[in-house]
Amino acid sequence: MVGPPPAGWQLDAEALDAAIPDLDWRRLPDGAERDVFDAPSGPLARIAMGPVDGQRVVLIPGATGSKEDFVLMLPLLADAGYRVESFDLAGQYESSEAGPWRLDPPRESYDEQLFLDDVLAVLDAGSPAAHVLGYSFAGTLAQLALAARPDRFASLALLSCPPEVGQAFRTVKRIGPLSTLTNAHQGAALMLWGIRNNLNKVPPGRLAFVRERFALTHRQSVDDIIALMMATPDVRAEVAASPVPKLVAVGAHDLWPLERHEAFAEEIGAQVAVYATGHSPCETAPHQLVRDLLALYARS
């Protein structure tokens, strides 16, 4: 699963996704490289793959996530000639040493500007324009980065991105109304409990990796991200005004109703791709997702 893709894989994307076995998510594809990026908030663990002179694809994970969430996508994008990279957000997994205490002057929380400055630093460190994908919370970061530095974007993909502004959890299926009765720490505790107890029924290999990842992730970073998602900024007008191609990619069984994602995509002028999966198409539908990303890149 982490080797070179077979010829004509795009025509068999659904079948290849259906055949994904349980695997060790710590194992990187042959040819993938590890390094550490010196961001404003501190050292960010990063992986990259593909020709060094290829156009950049930057994949940004969300809350409690990590660069490994995209491990099945790396060889597909690299094989297409792109230089694909991903990094752990500050406070998350192997970027746990990055945080607000490293800023000058130090700050108390993992605030929106901390994450945005890190993303912009990563984008500034490479080629003039990159194809950027933001996953879940990082979809909001990617939109903020596009509004701040449109010259750094060749396209924008939003994967399972919150489709709401303000209290983004208010329309989450089933528990949305309850989210208005909790604070960020309680909301984070509920999310972490659900992941640790495998309410999403992920395979054993994935669950073992997720639990191992939690051992390094700073709990404050999770609390602060949930707080930020409870006050999601509205940059729809700025994103809609951008001429770059845009894609909203989402599972049919995502946390938010599909109609909210479709309305959000219309508001920002994005195409929509829907997969027969949940909140994590990068894990469960990587071939279909990369197929649609390549089509997006072809329009840039």
C-alpha positions, 0 to 999 in steps of 0.5 A, spaced: 500 500 500 505 504 500 509 502 494 508 505 487 501 506 484 499 501 479 498 503 472 492 506 470 490 506 478 485 512 477 480 508 473 480 503 479 480 508 485 474 506 488 476 498 488 483 500 490 480 504 496 476 498 498 482 493 498 486 497 503 488 493 509 490 494 516 497 497 516 502 500 520 501 508 519 508 509 522 511 506 516 513 511 510 513 509 503 520 508 500 523 514 498 519 519 503 524 523 507 523 526 514 526 533 517 524 538 522 522 545 519 524 551 524 517 555 524 515 561 529 512 556 534 518 551 534 520 545 531 515 542 526 516 534 524 515 534 517 515 529 511 516 530 504 516 525 498 517 526 490 522 530 485 525 536 489 523 540 483 516 538 482 510 543 484 509 543 491 503 540 494 502 541 502 497 537 506 495 540 513 492 535 518 487 537 523 486 537 531 489 530 534 492 529 527 498 528 524 502 528 517 501 520 517 494 521 516 496 522 508 501 516 508 497 513 503 496 519 498 504 521 498 506 515 493 500 517 488 502 525 488 509 523 488 508 519 482 504 524 478 511 529 479 509 533 485 513 534 491 508 533 496 509 534 504 506 535 510 507 537 517 504 536 524 501 542 527 504 545 533 503 541 540 501 535 536 504 528 535 512 529 533 511 537 533 509 537 541 516 541 542 513 547 538 508 552 542 506 559 544 512 559 550 517 559 544 514 565 541 517 572 542 514 574 546 511 568 549 504 567 549 499 563 553 495 559 548 495 556 541 492 561 538 489 562 531 495 567 529 500 562 532 498 556 527 497 561 521 504 564 522 507 557 522 503 555 515 505 561 512 512 560 514 512 553 511 509 556 504 514 561 504 520 556 505 518 553 498 516 555 491 512 561 489 505 557 489 503 551 492 497 546 492 494 546 499 490 542 502 487 543 509 484 537 513 478 539 518 480 544 523 486 546 518 481 547 512 480 554 516 487 555 517 488 554 509 482 559 508 486 564 512 492 563 509 489 564 502 486 570 504 493 573 507 497 570 502 494 569 495 500 569 492 502 562 495 496 558 493 496 555 486 489 551 488 485 550 495 482 543 497 478 543 503 478 536 506 472 535 511 473 542 513 468 545 518 462 548 513 460 553 519 462 560 521 462 562 529 460 555 533 462 550 528 460 544 532 452 547 532 450 543 526 454 537 527 450 530 527 446 528 533 450 532 538 450 539 535 445 542 540 449 539 546 456 543 543 453 549 545 452 547 553 460 545 553 466 549 554 472 547 550 476 543 555 469 539 555 468 538 548 476 536 547 475 531 552 469 528 549 472 528 542 478 524 545 474 519 549 470 517 543 477 517 539 480 513 544 474 508 545 474 507 537 467 509 536 469 510 529 471 503 529 477 504 525 482 497 524 487 495 530 493 498 526 490 505 526 487 505 533 494 503 536 497 509 532 492 514 534 493 512 541 501 512 541 500 519 538 496 521 543 501 520 548 505 525 545 500 531 543 499 536 548 492 536 551 492 544 551 493 544 544 487 540 543 483 544 548 485 551 544 484 548 537 477 546 540 476 553 542 478 556 536 473 552 532 468 554 537 469 561 534 471 560 527 472 566 523 468 568 516 473 569 510 468 566 505 468 572 501 475 573 501 476 565 499 470 566 494 474 572 491 480 568 489 481 566 482 484 559 484 481 552 483 477 550 489 475 543 492 471 541 498 472 534 499 468 530 504 465 523 506 458 522 505 458 520 513 462 526 515 460 529 522 457 535 518 451 534 514 452 533 507 448 539 505 452 544 509 458 542 506 454 543 499 452 550 501 459 552 504 462 550 497 457 554 493 458 560 497 466 560 496 465 558 489 468 550 490 467 544 486 464 538 491 467 531 491 463 526 496 466 519 498 462 513 501 466 514 507 466 518 514 470 524 516 477 521 514 477 520 506 485 521 506 485 514 510 479 511 507 479 513 500 486 516 498 485 514 491 479 517 490 481 523 493 488 524 489 484 522 483 480 529 484 486 533 487 490 531 480 484 534 476 483 540 481 491 541 479 490 541 472 485 547 472 490 551 476 
